[in-house]
Amino acid sequence: MNAAPEAETTQAVLEFDGLRVDPNTRGVTVRGEPVVLTAREFDLLHHLAKSPGRVYTRDQLMEAVWDFAFSAENSTVTVHVRRLREKIETDPAHPRYLQTVWGVGYQFVDER
């Protein structure tokens, strides 16, 4: 008996004003221009962008993106957010998409 081929699962492409995140190709474009991200940068951006407005603590992001239940070295998240901002934000010092929620963590903001 032949096993049925595994069904391919496609995930929704996330589109925001000027930013496109495609989890199927792991591609990101900003205003139509491709952006080169590391695997972790993509995973972090995709995780945040899937739930606009939701605030994640650094520990939650470490667990979701890095598979670490807890890490005292959660500055890793801060560094990755900074690098992402440099790549996708028009003005990284005043981010539109990746915003800090002081004393808590980060959120993706969709201001359409």
Secondary structure as GFF3:
##gff-version 3
##sequence-region A 1 112
A	DSSP	beta_strand	14	16	.	.	.	ID=ss1
A	DSSP	beta_strand	19	22	.	.	.	ID=ss2
A	DSSP	beta_strand	27	30	.	.	.	ID=ss3
A	DSSP	beta_strand	33	35	.	.	.	ID=ss4
A	DSSP	alpha_helix	39	49	.	.	.	ID=ss5
A	DSSP	beta_strand	55	57	.	.	.	ID=ss6
A	DSSP	alpha_helix	58	61	.	.	.	ID=ss7
A	DSSP	pi_helix	62	66	.	.	.	ID=ss8
A	DSSP	alpha_helix	75	88	.	.	.	ID=ss9
A	DSSP	beta_strand	98	101	.	.	.	ID=ss10
A	DSSP	beta_strand	105	108	.	.	.	ID=ss11
###
